[in-house]
Amino acid sequence: MIYVKRSEWDRLESRGVTSTAIFDHEHDGTVCKAGERMVKKGRLTRNPGDYSTLIFEHIHFEIVEG
C-alpha cells in the first residue's frame, strides 16, 4: 500500500495528472468504487518504470493527512 500525503495529492491533482474511476474495480477482494481516485503509479513513486501502471484508491494507495 502506498500512502500519499493530502498535500502531495492536491499538488498532483492541480497539475491534472490524476483521474477518477468510471466503474467499480475489484482486486483481491478490495474495491475501488466509481468516482474514487486513480493515478499512474510513477506519479507517486517517481520511478520511470512505474508510469505505465494505473493504480486505484483503497486498492493500491490511500490518501492520508499530513
N, CA and C of each residue as an Amber inpcrd file, in Angstrom:
protein
   198
   0.8450000  -1.1710000   0.0000000   0.0000000   0.0000000   0.0000000
   0.8960000   1.2420000   0.0000000   0.5710000   2.1740000  -0.8500000
   1.2920000   3.4440000  -0.9120000   0.4600000   4.4850000  -0.1610000
   1.0930000   5.2130000   0.7490000   0.4100000   6.2630000   1.4930000
   0.8480000   7.6130000   0.9430000  -0.1210000   8.4230000   0.5470000
   0.1350000   9.7030000  -0.1040000  -0.3870000  10.8210000   0.7900000
   0.4660000  11.7880000   1.0930000   0.0140000  12.9340000   1.8780000
  -1.0000000  13.7370000   1.0630000  -2.0200000  14.2260000   1.7410000
  -3.0510000  15.0120000   1.0640000  -2.4290000  16.1810000   0.2980000
  -1.4340000  16.8320000   0.8680000  -0.7970000  17.9660000   0.1890000
  -0.1500000  17.5310000  -1.1270000   0.4450000  16.3370000  -1.1520000
   1.0440000  15.8120000  -2.3820000  -0.0490000  15.4770000  -3.3960000
  -1.1440000  14.8680000  -2.9230000  -2.2370000  14.5430000  -3.8340000
  -2.8110000  15.8190000  -4.4370000  -3.0200000  16.8410000  -3.5970000
  -3.5640000  18.1130000  -4.0820000  -2.6580000  18.7220000  -5.1480000
  -1.3430000  18.5940000  -4.9600000  -0.3830000  19.1030000  -5.9490000
  -0.5390000  18.3530000  -7.2740000  -0.6240000  17.0390000  -7.2090000
  -0.7960000  16.2390000  -8.4270000  -2.1240000  16.5580000  -9.1010000
  -3.1640000  16.6960000  -8.3060000  -4.4790000  16.9970000  -8.8490000
  -4.5040000  18.3590000  -9.5480000  -3.8210000  19.3320000  -8.9500000
  -3.7850000  20.6700000  -9.5560000  -3.0170000  20.6770000 -10.8790000
  -2.1220000  19.6980000 -11.0610000  -1.3690000  19.5830000 -12.3150000
  -2.1260000  18.7670000 -13.3590000  -3.2720000  18.2250000 -12.9820000
  -4.0990000  17.4830000 -13.9310000  -3.6000000  16.0910000 -14.2630000
  -2.8590000  15.4660000 -13.3630000  -2.2960000  14.1400000 -13.6520000
  -3.0220000  13.0160000 -12.9180000  -4.1130000  13.3450000 -12.2500000
  -4.9200000  12.3390000 -11.5700000  -6.2520000  12.1920000 -12.2960000
  -6.9850000  11.1700000 -11.9360000  -8.2800000  10.9510000 -12.5490000
  -9.1730000  10.2270000 -11.5550000 -10.3850000   9.8840000 -11.9950000
 -11.2810000   9.1010000 -11.1560000 -11.7610000   7.8790000 -11.9290000
 -12.0330000   6.8360000 -11.1860000 -12.5120000   5.5950000 -11.7860000
 -13.9210000   5.8020000 -12.3490000 -14.1980000   5.2040000 -13.4990000
 -15.5230000   5.3550000 -14.0910000 -16.4190000   4.1430000 -13.7960000
 -15.8410000   3.0970000 -13.1920000 -16.6400000   1.9470000 -12.7780000
 -15.9560000   1.3000000 -11.5810000 -16.6940000   0.5010000 -10.8200000
 -16.1200000  -0.2060000  -9.6840000 -15.0050000  -1.1310000 -10.1760000
 -13.9520000  -1.2270000  -9.3820000 -12.8080000  -2.0660000  -9.7290000
 -12.4490000  -2.8780000  -8.4930000 -12.3240000  -4.1730000  -8.6510000
 -12.0230000  -5.0540000  -7.5270000 -10.6960000  -5.7700000  -7.7680000
  -9.9140000  -5.8900000  -6.7100000  -8.6420000  -6.6130000  -6.7820000
  -8.4220000  -7.3150000  -5.4460000  -8.3320000  -8.6220000  -5.4520000
  -8.1270000  -9.4270000  -4.2370000  -9.1380000  -9.0870000  -3.1450000
 -10.3790000  -8.8490000  -3.5220000 -11.4340000  -8.6000000  -2.5540000
 -11.5790000  -7.1620000  -2.0990000 -10.6910000  -6.2760000  -2.5170000
 -10.7740000  -4.8620000  -2.1690000 -11.3260000  -4.1050000  -3.3650000
 -12.2140000  -3.1390000  -3.1050000 -12.9170000  -2.4640000  -4.1880000
 -12.6020000  -0.9740000  -4.2020000 -12.3780000  -0.4460000  -5.3950000
 -12.3210000   0.9900000  -5.6580000 -13.6290000   1.3020000  -6.3760000
 -14.4530000   2.1510000  -5.7800000 -15.7680000   2.4830000  -6.3460000
 -15.6360000   3.5090000  -7.4600000 -16.5980000   3.5050000  -8.3560000
 -16.6540000   4.5370000  -9.4000000 -16.6340000   5.9070000  -8.7350000
 -15.8120000   6.8110000  -9.2790000 -15.6780000   8.1540000  -8.7220000
 -14.5120000   8.3230000  -7.7700000 -13.9390000   7.2160000  -7.3020000
 -12.7700000   7.3190000  -6.4370000 -11.5250000   7.5430000  -7.2920000
 -10.4350000   7.8630000  -6.6460000  -9.2370000   8.3360000  -7.3420000
  -8.4040000   7.2240000  -7.9600000  -7.7200000   7.5890000  -9.0380000
  -6.7290000   6.7120000  -9.6510000  -5.6260000   7.5890000 -10.2420000
  -4.4590000   7.0000000 -10.4170000  -3.2930000   7.7440000 -10.8880000
  -2.2800000   6.7410000 -11.4310000  -1.4210000   7.1870000 -12.2900000
  -0.3030000   6.3490000 -12.7380000   0.6670000   6.1890000 -11.5620000
   1.0870000   4.9940000 -11.2900000   1.9450000   4.7010000 -10.1390000
   3.2110000   5.5520000 -10.1380000   3.7810000   5.7910000 -11.2970000
   5.0170000   6.5770000 -11.3890000   4.8820000   7.9930000 -10.8610000
   3.6690000   8.5430000 -10.8610000   3.4590000   9.8870000 -10.2950000
   3.7060000   9.9010000  -8.8000000   3.5100000   8.7440000  -8.1560000
   3.7310000   8.6540000  -6.7180000   5.1230000   8.1640000  -6.3800000
   5.6440000   7.2230000  -7.1660000   6.9520000   6.6350000  -6.8590000
   8.1040000   7.3790000  -7.5280000   7.7880000   8.1350000  -8.5700000
   8.7910000   8.8410000  -9.3890000   9.7750000   7.8720000 -10.0540000
   9.3370000   6.6340000 -10.2160000  10.1280000   5.6100000 -10.8870000
   9.6380000   5.5300000 -12.3350000  10.4930000   5.8160000 -13.3210000
  10.0610000   5.7870000 -14.7190000   9.4250000   4.4630000 -15.1330000
   9.8260000   3.3760000 -14.5370000   9.2630000   2.0770000 -14.8750000
   7.8270000   1.8780000 -14.4050000   7.3570000   2.7660000 -13.5340000
   6.0040000   2.6530000 -12.9820000   4.9760000   3.4900000 -13.7310000
   5.3810000   4.2670000 -14.7150000   4.4390000   5.1890000 -15.3610000
   3.3860000   4.4960000 -16.2170000   3.5540000   3.2440000 -16.5300000
   2.5420000   2.5410000 -17.3190000   1.5430000   1.7910000 -16.4290000
   1.7220000   1.8600000 -15.1140000   0.8670000   1.1370000 -14.1850000
  -0.1820000   2.0610000 -13.5870000  -1.4430000   1.7530000 -13.7950000
  -2.5380000   2.5240000 -13.2370000  -2.9120000   1.9280000 -11.8840000
  -2.9740000   2.7720000 -10.8500000  -3.3140000   2.2760000  -9.5160000
  -4.5630000   2.9840000  -8.9950000  -5.2660000   2.3060000  -8.1020000
  -6.5690000   2.7400000  -7.6260000  -6.5680000   2.9800000  -6.1200000
  -7.3380000   4.0100000  -5.7220000  -7.5090000   4.3290000  -4.3150000
  -8.1680000   3.1530000  -3.5980000  -7.7390000   2.9070000  -2.3690000
  -8.2230000   1.8440000  -1.4820000  -7.7350000   0.4580000  -1.8940000
  -7.2500000   0.3060000  -3.1030000  -6.6690000  -0.9710000  -3.5160000
  -5.1440000  -0.8730000  -3.4470000  -4.5880000   0.1780000  -4.0420000
  -3.1400000   0.3260000  -4.1220000  -2.5960000   1.5010000  -3.3060000
  -3.4270000   2.5200000  -3.0870000  -2.9450000   3.6670000  -2.3240000
  -4.0540000   4.2590000  -1.4710000  -3.6170000   4.9600000  -0.4360000
  -4.5180000   5.6890000   0.4630000  -3.9750000   7.1080000   0.6240000
  -4.8820000   8.0400000   0.7170000  -4.5000000   9.4310000   0.9630000
  -4.6220000   9.6710000   2.4510000  -3.5460000  10.2000000   3.0430000
  -3.5060000  10.4400000   4.4850000  -3.2570000  11.9180000   4.7420000
  -3.6780000  12.3730000   5.9120000  -3.4260000  13.7670000   6.2930000
  -1.9370000  13.9540000   6.5660000  -1.4840000  15.1730000   6.3870000
  -0.0840000  15.4340000   6.6910000   0.5950000  16.2640000   5.6470000
